[in-house]
Each structure stands twice: as C-alpha cells, then as structure tokens.
Amino acid sequence: MGKHYPLLDQEQVETILDSLKFSPKRQSGSHCQWEGYTNGVRRIVTVDHLKKGRKEKYSHRLLSKMIQQSGLPKKDFYSMLGF
C-alpha cells in the first residue's frame, strides 16, 4: 500500500521549489516558470497561479505534473515540507 500525500497549494509548491534552489524565471499570464537543477540536469517547473488564490489546492494531476517536471521522486519532493 502506498503512502498518501496531501494536495498542496501554490505557496507550498513554491516553498519546496525555493528550498530546492529553483528560482522564478518567467511569468506568462497565470503561469510562472521556475528554473533549477536536479542531479545536474536543468529543469523547468510550470506553476499555475490558480484563480482563487495561493491557498487553493492543486489537483492530483496538476501536482503530479509539477513533481515530474522537478525531476524528483514524489517522496523527495514532499520531504522538503517535512512529510
């Protein structure tokens, strides 16, 4: 049985990316692209700025896409918040 991970909001995702030394590079409309390196590989993570604000939770699908773009396993991504 796999571990259940909670949905995250924009502030939590950006906190994780910041702690991974990613930095915001471009903003286009409701999206911001964060750039950083994972295991020596340049990565771009697109963070959706949700219409209802920074505390609205991302869907499983959208959150999974951002984690995948970061190049980290889900467990390591969440561990940056102490999960």
JOFEN-V924116 format. One line per field, one symbol per residue. psi: psi as a letter, one per 40 degrees, with the letter a starting at -180 (. if undefined). A space follows every 10 residues. Layout:
psi: ???
This chain:
psi: hihhhiiiid ddddddddde fiihdihhbe ihhhhahhfe hhihhhhhhi deieehiiid dddddddddd eiidddddde ee.
